[in-house]
Amino acid sequence: MSGLKEHILSLDETPVHFWQGGSGEKTIVFVHGGGSDHALFSWRAVLPEMSQSYQVVAPDLPGYGLSPCPSSWAISPQSPLRTLVDSRKFDERVNQNPFWYHIEFTRKFLEKLELQRVTLVGISMGGGIALGTALCYPELVERLCLVDSYALTSRMYLSPLTYLFSRSDGLMRFLRNQVCQHRRLIRWGIRWLTYQPKLAVLETLALEAHISFCSRGEHPAWRDFLKAEMTPTGNLTSFFPHLNRLEIPVQIVHGAKDRLISVAVARRAAKRIKDSWLTVFPNCGHLPPREYPEYFCALLRQFLYFW
């Protein structure tokens, strides 16, 4: 990719693949979402543009893209993440949960690259990871951008079938096999996630998602995330009660037509954050950086320049 180079570093004896490029005083670290996602799926249309003015870094989270899963999702009992959950429920809700592991990973990744006071940008699951990082390790984050973010509510829209599938390895394997055999299922999924995308955007996203989804085997990181985070009524983790602790500028970007996480969730979160800026993309679904990359980049530039 123009202006960007691939790198691999080792964290906790696990290789981590990431993209890095650009230059400038400010560094932006991009955190991708879940499912078949990886760094380029979320940020392919954004990284080259933003690297013209800033240093950009985009890792494949462990278990996604070209980064393999770690040997365990375990988290130290002394982790500051305890401040975000009732300590009596740490082992039940946090330990061995990939979502929380990835928050700790983000901290270690930033420290390994000697990055401090970064602008952290996260989408969907990655938004929740970025938010958890900013709450627990504020010394590392100067600004925060949450894009159609997870963990702002425990009432994310999910079909009850999602919960049932997450409880059965057999059903998960069946679903994966069906998706890999019938690419139209991926196209349907992309149509549902986005909102009336241009045909070229739809086909590109469907192809990228199909390749990613079908090349990872059982995809244990996503499977374990669903098992740990999905409940019969929504999702387990919500950082909403902690949002008023944020002391940094926070940009919230959300698609008005997002079917997975309602725009009402973003509006409610913005009211609770002291220094927040909410922008709603009118005819957009869950993937603003892919649906409207030029608009998204312009908005992010404004955020970095004025805040």
C-alpha positions in Angstrom: 0.0 0.0 0.0 1.3 3.4 -1.0 3.4 5.1 1.7 2.9 2.3 4.2 5.1 -0.6 5.2 4.3 -3.9 6.8 6.1 -4.8 10.1 6.0 -7.7 12.5 7.0 -7.4 16.2 6.7 -9.9 19.0 4.5 -9.4 22.1 4.0 -12.1 24.7 5.8 -14.5 22.4 3.2 -13.9 19.7 4.0 -12.2 16.3 1.9 -9.1 15.6 1.5 -7.8 12.1 1.0 -4.1 11.6 1.1 -1.3 9.0 3.0 1.9 9.6 3.8 4.9 7.6 3.7 8.7 7.2 5.4 11.3 9.3 4.6 14.3 11.4 4.4 15.3 15.0 1.1 13.6 15.6 0.6 9.8 15.6 -2.8 8.1 14.8 -3.3 4.5 15.8 -6.2 2.8 14.1 -8.0 -0.2 15.8 -10.1 -2.4 13.5 -13.4 -4.2 14.3 -14.3 -7.9 14.8 -15.7 -10.7 12.6 -13.7 -11.0 9.4 -12.1 -7.6 10.0 -8.4 -6.7 10.1 -6.4 -3.5 9.7 -6.9 -3.0 6.0 -10.5 -4.0 5.9 -11.5 -1.1 8.2 -8.8 1.4 7.2 -7.7 0.7 3.6 -9.3 3.8 2.3 -8.1 6.0 5.1 -4.5 5.1 5.9 -2.8 6.4 2.6 -4.7 9.7 2.9 -3.9 10.3 6.6 -0.3 9.2 6.2 0.3 12.3 4.1 0.2 14.5 7.2 0.6 12.2 10.2 2.3 9.1 11.3 -0.2 6.3 11.1 -0.1 2.8 12.7 -2.7 0.0 12.2 -2.2 -3.4 13.8 -3.9 -6.6 13.1 -5.2 -7.5 16.5 -4.0 -10.9 17.8 -6.3 -13.5 16.1 -7.2 -11.3 13.2 -5.6 -10.6 9.8 -2.0 -11.8 9.7 -1.6 -11.9 13.5 -2.1 -15.3 15.1 -3.9 -15.9 18.3 -1.9 -15.9 21.5 -1.6 -19.1 23.5 -4.1 -17.7 26.1 -6.4 -14.7 26.5 -5.4 -14.5 30.2 -5.0 -11.1 31.8 -3.0 -10.3 34.9 -5.1 -10.1 38.1 -3.2 -6.9 38.9 -4.3 -5.2 35.6 -5.7 -1.7 35.9 -8.7 -3.1 33.9 -10.0 -4.0 37.3 -11.1 -0.4 37.7 -13.7 -0.9 34.9 -15.5 -3.9 36.4 -16.5 -5.1 39.9 -13.3 -6.9 41.1 -15.4 -9.8 42.4 -16.4 -10.5 38.8 -12.9 -10.0 37.2 -12.4 -13.7 36.5 -16.0 -14.2 35.3 -16.2 -11.3 32.9 -12.6 -10.1 32.1 -10.1 -12.9 32.3 -9.9 -15.2 29.2 -12.1 -12.6 27.3 -10.5 -11.6 24.0 -12.1 -8.1 24.2 -10.3 -7.2 27.4 -7.1 -9.0 26.3 -7.1 -6.7 23.3 -7.3 -3.6 25.5 -4.2 -4.9 27.3 -2.6 -5.7 24.0 -3.1 -2.1 22.8 -1.3 -0.8 25.8 1.6 -3.2 25.3 1.7 -2.4 21.6 1.9 1.3 22.1 4.6 0.9 24.8 6.6 -1.5 22.5 6.6 1.1 19.7 7.4 3.8 22.3 4.3 5.7 21.3 2.7 8.2 23.8 -0.1 10.7 23.6 -1.5 9.2 20.4 -4.8 9.8 18.7 -6.6 6.5 19.1 -9.2 5.7 16.4 -11.4 2.6 16.8 -14.3 1.2 14.9 -17.0 -1.1 16.2 -15.3 -3.7 18.5 -12.1 -1.6 18.0 -13.9 1.4 19.3 -14.6 -0.4 22.5 -11.0 -1.5 22.7 -9.8 2.1 22.1 -12.2 3.4 24.7 -11.1 0.9 27.3 -7.5 1.8 26.6 -8.2 5.5 27.1 -10.0 4.9 30.3 -7.3 2.6 31.8 -4.2 4.2 30.4 -5.0 7.9 29.9 -1.3 8.8 29.8 -1.0 7.0 26.4 -4.0 8.7 24.7 -4.2 12.4 23.7 -7.4 12.2 21.7 -10.0 9.5 21.0 -12.2 8.9 18.0 -15.0 6.3 18.3 -16.6 5.1 15.1 -19.9 3.2 15.4 -18.4 2.0 18.7 -19.0 -1.1 20.7 -19.2 -1.0 24.5 -21.2 2.2 24.7 -24.3 0.2 25.7 -25.2 -3.3 26.7 -28.2 -3.3 24.4 -26.6 -3.6 21.0 -29.0 -5.0 18.5 -28.4 -8.7 17.8 -30.6 -11.5 16.6 -31.2 -14.2 19.3 -29.7 -16.5 16.7 -26.3 -14.8 17.2 -26.3 -15.8 20.9 -27.3 -19.3 20.0 -24.6 -19.7 17.4 -22.0 -18.3 19.8 -22.8 -21.1 22.2 -22.3 -23.9 19.7 -19.0 -24.7 18.0 -20.9 -26.9 15.6 -23.2 -24.2 14.5 -20.3 -21.8 14.2 -18.5 -24.2 11.9 -21.7 -24.8 9.9 -22.2 -21.0 9.4 -18.6 -20.6 8.4 -18.8 -23.4 5.8 -22.0 -22.0 4.4 -20.5 -18.5 4.0 -17.3 -19.8 2.4 -19.4 -21.9 -0.1 -21.9 -19.2 -0.9 -20.3 -15.8 -1.4 -23.8 -14.2 -1.7 -24.2 -14.6 2.0 -21.2 -12.3 2.5 -22.7 -9.8 0.1 -26.0 -9.9 2.1 -24.0 -9.3 5.3 -22.2 -6.3 3.8 -25.5 -4.9 2.6 -26.9 -5.2 6.1 -23.9 -3.6 7.7 -23.8 -0.7 5.2 -26.5 1.5 3.8 -27.2 1.5 0.0 -23.4 1.3 -0.8 -22.2 2.0 -4.4 -21.9 -1.3 -6.3 -18.1 -1.0 -6.5 -17.9 -0.5 -2.7 -20.2 -3.4 -2.1 -18.3 -5.8 -4.3 -14.9 -4.8 -3.0 -16.0 -5.2 0.7 -17.7 -8.5 -0.1 -14.5 -9.8 -1.8 -12.2 -8.7 1.0 -14.6 -10.1 3.7 -14.9 -13.4 1.9 -11.2 -13.8 1.6 -10.6 -12.9 5.2 -13.4 -15.0 6.6 -12.5 -18.1 4.7 -8.7 -18.0 5.2 -8.7 -18.1 9.0 -10.0 -21.7 9.7 -12.1 -21.7 12.8 -11.4 -18.0 13.6 -11.0 -18.7 17.4 -10.6 -15.0 18.3 -14.0 -14.0 16.9 -15.6 -17.2 18.3 -14.2 -16.6 21.8 -15.3 -13.0 21.6 -18.8 -14.0 20.9 -18.8 -16.6 23.6 -17.5 -14.1 26.2 -19.5 -11.0 25.2 -22.8 -12.0 23.8 -25.9 -12.4 26.1 -29.5 -13.3 25.4 -30.4 -9.6 25.4 -27.4 -8.0 23.8 -23.7 -7.7 24.9 -21.9 -8.0 28.2 -19.5 -5.0 28.4 -20.6 -1.4 28.5 -18.3 1.4 29.5 -21.1 3.9 29.6 -21.0 4.4 33.4 -17.3 5.4 33.0 -17.6 7.9 30.1 -17.6 10.9 32.4 -14.1 9.9 33.5 -12.6 10.9 30.1 -10.6 14.1 30.3 -9.5 14.1 26.7 -11.2 15.3 23.5 -13.4 12.6 22.0 -14.8 12.6 18.5 -17.8 10.3 18.0 -18.7 9.3 14.4 -21.8 7.3 13.7 -23.8 6.2 10.7 -27.4 7.3 11.0 -28.5 4.0 9.3 -26.4 1.7 11.4 -28.5 -1.4 12.1 -26.1 -3.0 14.5 -25.5 -0.1 16.9 -28.2 2.5 16.9 -27.2 6.1 16.4 -29.2 6.8 19.7 -26.3 5.0 21.5 -23.8 7.5 20.1 -26.0 10.5 21.0 -26.4 9.3 24.6 -22.7 8.7 24.9 -21.8 12.2 23.6 -24.0 13.8 26.3 -22.1 12.0 29.0 -18.5 12.8 27.8 -17.3 16.2 28.9 -15.4 17.2 25.8 -17.1 15.4 22.9 -17.9 16.2 19.3 -20.6 14.0 17.6 -20.9 13.8 13.8 -23.7 11.6 12.3 -23.3 10.6 8.6 -26.8 10.8 7.2 -27.0 8.0 4.7 -24.4 5.6 6.2 -24.4 2.3 8.0 -21.8 0.7 10.3 -18.7 1.4 8.2 -18.2 5.1 7.6 -14.5 4.8 6.8 -15.4 2.5 3.8 -18.7 4.0 2.9 -17.5 7.7 2.9 -13.7 7.7 3.2 -13.2 11.2 1.9 -15.7 12.7 4.3 -14.3 10.6 7.2 -10.7 11.7 6.5 -11.7 15.4 6.3 -13.5 15.0 9.6 -10.6 13.3 11.3 -8.2 16.1 10.0 -10.5 18.7 11.5 -10.5 16.9 14.8 -6.7 16.7 14.9 -6.3 20.3 13.8 -8.7 22.1 16.1 -8.8 19.9 19.2 
